[in-house]
């Protein structure tokens, strides 16, 4: 709650200088999704259902992160990052952003790391912050919050998004089809809706597989269409000048 309120105050100060009304709804929706993932009844179910735990992570990375970046475009200035120009250039490189998002997802599903938040609220907070932070970095090259509505995006963005689906698909397929419960934390709890631990895990894997595939491929399709259209316009302009 403190983080969401602080982000809202910071954004309001920036918005008063630009007054980009449509961006307010995007940023506000992103903050609302963060609250749903971390401070709603859904958050109370993550110790009972792996599928609820998965929904939290998907909301933070696939929904909240791109909405926050979209809401920042044209409102938040790149000026403060100028103090850390070299660091900013490093952490916003597509290769680094891709690794940040992918490693976050894979690492937190390693059984040893997965168990840490169950025994410590501090680690639980670190987990959520890392998913949101990893999501912000991952979507940065796609959204380009300091760019002009994504213009100038190259063909690497669809490839970037497609490659990101592969490790997530492998992980989700393993959870869905391995045939045994991977995380013992969900064996001893009493599951809701009459689901067994294995059924819950299979549902979580299927949910991740579906959401990540559509969540990455739909933006990839839009970027591809934009790149094709921009290339066609440029060719027409050259023909007219020629």
C-alpha positions in Angstrom: 0.0 0.0 0.0 2.8 2.4 0.9 4.5 1.7 -2.5 1.3 2.2 -4.4 0.5 5.5 -2.7 4.0 6.7 -3.1 3.9 5.9 -6.9 0.5 7.6 -7.2 1.9 10.8 -5.5 5.0 10.8 -7.7 2.9 10.3 -10.8 0.5 13.0 -9.9 3.3 15.5 -9.6 4.6 14.6 -13.0 1.1 14.6 -14.5 0.4 18.2 -13.3 3.2 19.4 -15.6 1.9 17.5 -18.7 -1.8 16.8 -18.1 -2.0 13.8 -20.4 -5.4 12.6 -19.4 -5.5 9.3 -21.2 -2.3 8.2 -19.5 -3.8 8.7 -16.1 -6.2 5.8 -16.7 -3.4 3.5 -17.8 -1.2 4.3 -14.9 -4.1 4.2 -12.4 -5.2 0.8 -13.9 -1.6 -0.5 -13.4 -1.6 0.5 -9.8 -5.1 -1.1 -9.3 -3.8 -4.3 -10.7 -0.8 -4.2 -8.3 -3.3 -3.9 -5.4 -5.4 -6.8 -6.7 -2.3 -9.0 -7.0 -0.8 -8.1 -3.6 -3.5 -6.7 -1.3 -6.8 -8.4 -2.2 -8.5 -11.7 -1.4 -6.5 -13.2 -4.2 -3.3 -12.5 -2.1 -4.8 -14.6 0.7 -5.2 -17.6 -1.6 -1.6 -17.8 -2.8 -0.8 -20.1 0.1 -3.7 -22.4 -0.7 -3.7 -22.6 -4.5 -0.7 -22.6 -6.8 -3.1 -21.4 -9.5 -3.8 -18.3 -7.4 -0.1 -17.8 -6.8 0.4 -18.0 -10.6 -2.4 -15.4 -11.2 -0.6 -13.0 -8.9 2.6 -13.3 -10.9 0.9 -13.0 -14.2 -1.0 -9.9 -13.1 2.2 -8.2 -12.0 4.3 -9.0 -15.0 1.8 -9.2 -17.9 -0.7 -6.6 -16.9 0.5 -4.1 -14.3 4.0 -3.6 -15.7 3.0 -2.6 -19.3 0.1 -0.5 -18.0 2.5 1.5 -15.7 4.9 2.0 -18.6 2.2 3.0 -21.0 0.8 5.5 -18.4 4.3 7.0 -18.0 4.7 7.8 -21.7 4.5 11.5 -22.3 4.0 12.2 -18.6 7.2 11.2 -16.8 10.4 12.8 -18.1 13.6 11.0 -18.7 15.4 13.8 -16.9 16.0 12.1 -13.6 17.6 9.1 -15.3 20.2 11.5 -16.8 22.1 11.3 -13.5 22.6 7.6 -14.1 22.9 7.7 -17.8 25.4 4.8 -18.2 23.5 2.5 -15.8 20.2 3.4 -17.5 21.6 2.6 -20.9 22.7 -0.8 -19.6 19.6 -1.9 -17.8 17.3 -0.8 -20.7 19.2 -2.8 -23.4 16.9 -5.4 -24.9 19.2 -8.3 -24.0 19.4 -7.2 -20.4 15.6 -6.6 -20.2 14.9 -10.0 -21.8 17.1 -11.7 -19.3 15.7 -9.8 -16.3 12.1 -10.8 -17.1 12.9 -14.4 -18.1 15.3 -15.1 -15.2 12.8 -13.7 -12.7 10.1 -16.1 -13.9 12.4 -19.2 -14.0 14.3 -18.5 -10.8 11.3 -18.1 -8.6 9.9 -21.4 -9.8 13.0 -23.3 -8.7 11.7 -25.3 -5.7 14.4 -23.9 -3.3 13.6 -20.3 -4.1 9.9 -21.0 -4.4 9.9 -22.1 -0.7 11.4 -18.9 0.7 8.3 -16.7 0.7 6.3 -19.4 2.5 8.6 -19.0 5.6 9.1 -15.2 5.5 6.9 -12.2 4.8 10.1 -10.3 3.8 10.9 -12.8 1.1 7.2 -12.7 0.0 7.6 -8.9 -0.5 10.9 -9.4 -2.3 9.2 -11.9 -4.6 6.4 -9.6 -5.6 8.7 -6.6 -6.1 11.0 -8.7 -8.3 8.1 -9.8 -10.4 6.9 -6.3 -10.9 10.5 -4.9 -11.4 11.3 -7.7 -13.8 8.1 -7.0 -15.7 8.9 -3.3 -16.0 12.3 -4.1 -17.4 11.0 -6.8 -19.8 8.3 -4.5 -21.3 10.6 -1.5 -21.5 11.9 -2.1 -25.0 8.4 -2.9 -26.2 6.6 0.1 -24.7 9.4 2.5 -24.9 8.1 4.9 -22.2 10.3 7.7 -23.3 9.8 7.2 -27.0 7.1 8.5 -29.3 4.2 6.1 -29.2 6.6 3.2 -30.0 7.6 4.6 -33.4 10.9 3.3 -34.7 10.5 -0.2 -33.2 12.4 -2.7 -35.3 11.7 -6.3 -36.3 13.6 -7.4 -33.2 10.6 -6.7 -30.9 8.4 -9.6 -32.3 11.5 -11.9 -32.1 12.2 -10.6 -28.6 8.6 -11.5 -27.5 8.6 -14.8 -29.3 11.8 -15.9 -27.7 10.4 -14.9 -24.3 7.6 -17.4 -24.7 9.9 -20.4 -25.0 11.3 -20.7 -21.5 7.9 -19.9 -20.0 6.2 -22.5 -22.3 8.8 -25.1 -21.1 8.2 -24.3 -17.5 4.4 -24.3 -17.8 4.5 -27.6 -19.8 6.5 -29.2 -17.1 4.1 -28.1 -14.4 1.1 -29.3 -16.4 2.4 -32.7 -17.6 5.1 -33.9 -15.2 2.6 -36.0 -13.3 3.7 -35.2 -9.7 3.5 -32.3 -7.3 6.6 -30.2 -7.7 6.1 -27.9 -4.7 5.5 -29.8 -1.4 4.2 -26.6 0.2 0.9 -27.3 -1.6 0.6 -30.9 -0.6 -0.3 -30.4 3.0 -2.8 -27.5 2.6 -6.5 -28.1 2.2 -7.4 -27.0 -1.3 -10.5 -25.0 -2.3 -13.0 -26.0 -4.9 -12.3 -29.7 -4.4 -9.0 -29.5 -6.4 -6.2 -31.9 -5.6 -2.7 -30.6 -5.4 -1.8 -32.1 -8.8 -5.0 -30.7 -10.4 -4.2 -27.3 -9.0 -0.6 -27.5 -10.4 -1.8 -28.6 -13.8 -4.2 -25.7 -13.9 -1.5 -23.3 -12.9 0.7 -24.6 -15.7 -2.1 -24.4 -18.3 -2.9 -20.8 -17.1 0.7 -19.7 -17.4 1.1 -21.3 -20.8 -2.1 -19.7 -22.2 -1.6 -16.2 -20.7 2.0 -15.9 -21.6 1.5 -17.0 -25.1 -1.3 -14.6 -25.8 0.2 -11.9 -23.6 3.4 -11.8 -25.7 2.1 -12.8 -29.1 -0.7 -10.2 -29.3 1.7 -7.2 -28.8 4.1 -8.9 -31.2 1.4 -8.9 -33.9 0.6 -5.2 -33.3 4.3 -4.3 -33.5 4.7 -6.3 -36.7 1.7 -4.6 -38.3 3.1 -1.2 -37.3 6.6 -2.0 -38.7 5.0 -3.1 -42.0 2.9 0.0 -42.2 5.8 2.3 -41.4 7.9 0.6 -44.1 5.1 0.9 -46.7 4.6 4.6 -45.9 8.4 5.2 -46.2 8.5 3.5 -49.6 5.5 5.5 -50.8 7.2 8.7 -49.7 10.4 7.8 -51.5 8.5 7.0 -54.6 6.6 10.3 -54.5 9.9 12.2 -54.1 11.6 10.2 -56.8 
